[in-house]
Amino acid sequence: MSKDPDETVQTRKAGKVGRDERGRSVWLGEVEPIELELVSTDALQQILKSEGSEASSEIRKLAASRKDGVLARETATGRFQILSDADLEKASDALRPMHRSAAAA
């Protein structure tokens, strides 16, 4: 490395998305589960009434960018996201094997 403070060094961060043997995009990084809670209509109304709050602003931005879906809040970070019907279906499918194995035990 040079001692010249004006010299820059360019590096590339390894991507988290790559190609599998079929040429499809796949996630290369560790998949971390998250816990989401669905936001009720009453809770949403309370949040939106608090004009100027960070949560209210975040929800309004989400609503402007995507129309259909269910509002959910990540419990660990408090961040909001809109889940599509397909997202909910995938989550439901992922839970089914757990429910079957628990019922068998």
HELIX and SHEET records of a PDB file:
HELIX    1   1 THR A   41  LYS A   49  1                                   9    
HELIX    2   2 GLU A   54  SER A   65  1                                  12    
HELIX    3   3 ASP A   85  ALA A  104  1                                  20    
SHEET    1   A 2 VAL A  17  ARG A  19  0                                        
SHEET    2   A 2 SER A  25  TRP A  27 -1                                        
SHEET    1   B 3 LEU A  36  LEU A  38  0                                        
SHEET    2   B 3 VAL A  70  GLU A  74 -1                                        
SHEET    3   B 3 PHE A  80  LEU A  83 -1                                        
END                                                                             
